Amino acid sequence: MVFFAASLLLIFIGLYAALVKRNLIKIIIGLSIMDTGVNMLIISLGFVKGRTAPIISLKDLFKKGSLLVDVSKVVDPLPQALVLTAIVIGVAVTAMALSVVIRMYSVKKSIEIDDFKELKW
Amino acid sequence: MVNPVVIIAVTLIAAFSIGIFQFLGKKFVRGVFWLTILFDFTAILSIAYGFLTKVIKAPIMVKIGGFPPPIGINLYVDQLSAYLGVVVFFIGAMAAYHWINRGIDDPEPKALVLMLLLLLGSTGMIFTQDFFNLFVFIEITSIASYGLVASKLDGFSLEAAFKYIVVGSISSTFVLLGAVLLYKFAGSLNMLDISNHINKSMYSGGMLIIISIMFLFGLLIELEVFPMNGWALDIYQGANPAVVAILAGGIVKGFYLVFVRSANYLKFPYLLKIGIIFGLATYLVSQFFAWKQKDIRRLFGYSSVGQLGLLILAGAFYINGNLTGFAKKYMLFAIIFFVLNHSFSKSTLFFLADLFGKRNIEEWKGAISQNKFFGFLFSSSVLSMAGAPPFLGFWAKLFFILAIPRQYFYIVVLVLIGAAAEILYYFNLYRIASENDGEVLDYKGSIIPSLFNVLVLLGLAVLGAYKFFTITGMEIQNAKFLAFITVSAIAVLIIGISRIAQWILALGMLISFSYHLIRNQNFVSVFNIQSFFVILVLVGAVIFLFATYPLSKKYSASFYPLFIFTVFSMVGISVASNWISLFIFWELMSWSSYLLINQGSKKPAWIYLVMSAIGGYSMLAGIKLLSTGSNLIPVFKASAIAAPVWAAILIFTAFLVKMGTAPLHIWARDAYGESPDGFTPLLSGVLSKMGVFGAILTIVYLIPHISHSNIILYGLAWFGALTALFMALLAVFQEDVKKILAYSSISQVGYILIGIALATSLGYSAALYHTVNHLIFKGLLFVAAAGIIYRTGTSYLPEMGGLIRRMPFTFLAFLMGIITLAGIPPLSGFAGKWLLYSALLEKRWMFILLIAMFASIVAFMYCYKLLHAIFLGQLRDKYRDTKEVPLPIVIIELILAGLTMAVGMKPSLILRFSDKAIKTLGFSNPGYAYEGAHRIVSKFGYWNAYFMAVFAIGSFIIALVLFFLVKAKIRKVGQLDIGYAGEVPDSPESVHFGYDLYAHMRRAVRVFIYPHVENSYRRIYQGLMAFVDYTRRFYTGDLNTYALWVIITLSFIFYILYKGVF
């Protein structure tokens, strides 16, 4: 529940930045925070208190002589797999956004929203 | 068949190899790119072909990674996704070709990599059956689009790209949240699995609603739904048109399919409400905001957004609208046709906008009139986009309207209003582009992609018509006749090098068609109201087509094809067996006649089109009201229909527009006055009579079945009477020969309307008689006017005068036309008046009778003015060598003059036919009787036409003889051999008083001839424009505001959900 609330908070902070901040970089930071919030939420969905990571390690092999994991002892592995993908995608989007901002700066020498309101109506 | 996953894999590998091996040079990069596109396209085409030929019977399921579906990711390719894939790759290939051809600003390899990723992403998005996988593909598509939008690297495109990134990230956040919460809720990510797990009752719990809305809301943002679509419009305006073409033409359709499919899998119960609210809002708002738009790309953007709104609406009805069997099928085809139509025509428009290069629509002057082939491509796409028959957009709209359930009639009305608004701004653009006086501007670059697109569009038009006729199960004759019209018009178009050949072919077609019709026993033996109008159309068309020969040199190659189109569509209207086929041919007639008028003058044609669109769509709405659940195609069968009042009124509006009845007449003066001279006789003599035909149909088959029918008929008679009077008054003060005749035409059709509104057999006799009579004399006058304008080069009356000596035959014919128009015996005009007045007396509508009589007195005034200003008075110096009008026109004039004389002597020449027609309308007699051979008797007296004619001609001969007897004593005075106010005039102009002949009367009737109606229309239009101009500032261009609207919309959805509005 704490994770849930925290991640929602992060999402709202990110949204707030996208809604209010006039600086392009700050907006991108906001988007990243929002992304982090979502990722945290995904992880928290699969989290079960007191269980371990769903990782197969060589140590297990030597200890138990088997690669099979006891399902009752690990958290849900799927959200973790999903979150890896989501993180990668988030990074890609951030990179793309930042590179666009660099280009925008080179065109107008500004990273304020007020200088980018030519397309309208 | 290729495994669908191969398409994705190959594209991915190709994209990476281009990225890595780009140092191998341009040839390598382009080679890999085109090979990949070719491979993908062929692969997906083979799958689609498999579905089409039913080789592949079930949707294809592809396991990935060896795990069976609920656990592993799988692809799911069904018919729709395969077809959509073909469209996406086709448009993608065209866009890429266009882009490379125009020169990519960015380093080319990177752009091509992004293009491949975009296509890959959208294919995966369409194919996948896993919610998280869907998110991944959406992100691939989005990131590729961000890059492509920014690729132009100027201020506009970067700004658009950044806005897209921010709004797109918010959107994908919602999609991702929705997907993972769905996993938490249902324990699966597989769409089919989830669909099996949930049912509608779970939505009462609340959790599933929030999850579904999150997911679908994310997709709604990508679907450019109002009010969160500012970013999309900015992309349309700012990004490279090639990129926009693929985004609007292909990718967005992928999002659309995903949206509709997900909603279906989620069994989302509120889809219909959301679809109606947001779909309609998006559609209407963008169609109106586009009115004021000057940037052509943003204009097309508004149109795209609007079409998406319509698609969302259609999809919501398809999934969630409880449509019954065939309505569901109609809706499916409406959606498919909308998608195809929009993809191909909008991408073409973006290509063409890029080729021409100008952004401001005011700078498009001459774009299509100067470049014929460019113009053909542009016109085809615009016509298809605006839903002109027989293009695909028309069938889509028709399917859509027919499929909407009756209880949602307001949606029909709103959608049709939006469609009319769309026509208004598209053809405002078209008007500017077809302007003739623009300097010669050329387009730059290759038109091959546009050409391919338009070829597909034309093929799709055939497919659309075929599907429409087969699915609705309408009589096959309609389809055959439509095909016949199109083929005829194309045949005439093909020999466009020679006008004479076109003229001969068109004439031959009309004559042989008429010949075959008359030889047809069925047609002759069953002579009814439809046959009456078929003959009217064909006879009028042959006569007027014959007269166009001398004028044809001026006209473009499309004049005769459109002429044929118009004529045959009028035949189609006349033989239509149900309201829908009448509507189809009605629209064909409106659009083809619009294009003809547009060859004369642009703005009047535009007004004509807008009024016709309002009329046509109101007819469609009325037809929709007539159709009941099981009976979508209402026929003309009195007993079958319980007609609501509104149905009759809406349908009638279309006919009143064509008849030019006040206050719907504003198009008529200029459309008649400035259309090509060869077409105006047909417009006045025949085309306006289609309104008469429709009015008769409505009154006979609909009006008797509604309440208050008497009041409606009486009201109609008043409309007719006031039109007759006021249009005659307006005609008196015109100074242009064709505009006088224009007002006169509307005024005369007003008389016909009175006759119809009487709904008695005598009234119909009067109406039908006058219909033919008006064709004869108004055709004569317009043909003569065409000849005179051809010789003198002007239609301005004060410029003419004294032409009697130069054009004696024309004078004679014109005089007879005028006498007929004035309704003076012995010519044919009097019989019409006599019948109408008798009918009015019979029904005791005395006020209307008085007005009609007064109007015909007013008619004398403009008749005299016409005759005087053209033929009498002083001949100008510049016309001393003017010749008689060309021979074909003289022939037609004399034939028509002979006809009016013959009919004047023997009215039964027309009445014989109208009697038969009236009998089929359910009357036992025509309302009058014959006594002997020539005497016609009504309740109020008799009239012997033959005697009158002999008497009048005898008097004329006696007067003529007397004149010749005294002629020797007459001293001839030279034209300028006179004293005038103590001075000797030195030029004819100084004694010409044709200008403003009735100036002294103007003051007395000023209040009646003041253009109140036109001004009110203008004020409404300007008011709307101002309103639109103010409200469209809603799209502030500010990124924060755009993001804010996303949140507000989401809150709005949750709010109405919480309040239980749903």
Boltz contact constraints between the chains, C-beta under 6 A:
constraints:
  - contact:
      token1: [A, 18]
      token2: [B, 166]
      max_distance: 6.0
  - contact:
      token1: [A, 18]
      token2: [B, 1043]
      max_distance: 6.0
  - contact:
      token1: [A, 19]
      token2: [B, 1040]
      max_distance: 6.0
  - contact:
      token1: [A, 19]
      token2: [B, 1043]
      max_distance: 6.0
  - contact:
      token1: [A, 19]
      token2: [B, 1044]
      max_distance: 6.0
  - contact:
      token1: [A, 27]
      token2: [B, 166]
      max_distance: 6.0
  - contact:
      token1: [A, 31]
      token2: [B, 169]
      max_distance: 6.0
  - contact:
      token1: [A, 34]
      token2: [B, 173]
      max_distance: 6.0
  - contact:
      token1: [A, 38]
      token2: [B, 173]
      max_distance: 6.0
  - contact:
      token1: [A, 38]
      token2: [B, 176]
      max_distance: 6.0
  - contact:
      token1: [A, 38]
      token2: [B, 177]
      max_distance: 6.0
  - contact:
      token1: [A, 42]
      token2: [B, 180]
      max_distance: 6.0
  - contact:
      token1: [A, 45]
      token2: [B, 180]
      max_distance: 6.0
  - contact:
      token1: [A, 45]
      token2: [B, 184]
      max_distance: 6.0
  - contact:
      token1: [A, 82]
      token2: [B, 132]
      max_distance: 6.0
  - contact:
      token1: [A, 89]
      token2: [B, 139]
      max_distance: 6.0
  - contact:
      token1: [A, 92]
      token2: [B, 143]
      max_distance: 6.0
  - contact:
      token1: [A, 93]
      token2: [B, 169]
      max_distance: 6.0
  - contact:
      token1: [A, 96]
      token2: [B, 143]
      max_distance: 6.0
  - contact:
      token1: [A, 96]
      token2: [B, 146]
      max_distance: 6.0
  - contact:
      token1: [A, 97]
      token2: [B, 165]
      max_distance: 6.0
  - contact:
      token1: [A, 100]
      token2: [B, 150]
      max_distance: 6.0
  - contact:
      token1: [A, 100]
      token2: [B, 158]
      max_distance: 6.0
  - contact:
      token1: [A, 100]
      token2: [B, 161]
      max_distance: 6.0
  - contact:
      token1: [A, 100]
      token2: [B, 162]
      max_distance: 6.0
  - contact:
      token1: [A, 103]
      token2: [B, 153]
      max_distance: 6.0
  - contact:
      token1: [A, 103]
      token2: [B, 158]
      max_distance: 6.0
  - contact:
      token1: [A, 104]
      token2: [B, 158]
      max_distance: 6.0
  - contact:
      token1: [A, 107]
      token2: [B, 155]
      max_distance: 6.0
  - contact:
      token1: [A, 113]
      token2: [B, 1039]
      max_distance: 6.0
  - contact:
      token1: [A, 116]
      token2: [B, 159]
      max_distance: 6.0
  - contact:
      token1: [A, 117]
      token2: [B, 1037]
      max_distance: 6.0
  - contact:
      token1: [A, 117]
      token2: [B, 1038]
      max_distance: 6.0
  - contact:
      token1: [A, 119]
      token2: [B, 159]
      max_distance: 6.0
  - contact:
      token1: [A, 119]
      token2: [B, 160]
      max_distance: 6.0
  - contact:
      token1: [A, 119]
      token2: [B, 234]
      max_distance: 6.0
  - contact:
      token1: [A, 119]
      token2: [B, 237]
      max_distance: 6.0
  - contact:
      token1: [A, 119]
      token2: [B, 238]
      max_distance: 6.0
  - contact:
      token1: [A, 119]
      token2: [B, 1037]
      max_distance: 6.0
  - contact:
      token1: [A, 120]
      token2: [B, 1035]
      max_distance: 6.0
  - contact:
      token1: [A, 120]
      token2: [B, 1036]
      max_distance: 6.0
  - contact:
      token1: [A, 120]
      token2: [B, 1037]
      max_distance: 6.0
  - contact:
      token1: [A, 121]
      token2: [B, 1032]
      max_distance: 6.0
  - contact:
      token1: [A, 121]
      token2: [B, 1033]
      max_distance: 6.0
  - contact:
      token1: [A, 121]
      token2: [B, 1035]
      max_distance: 6.0
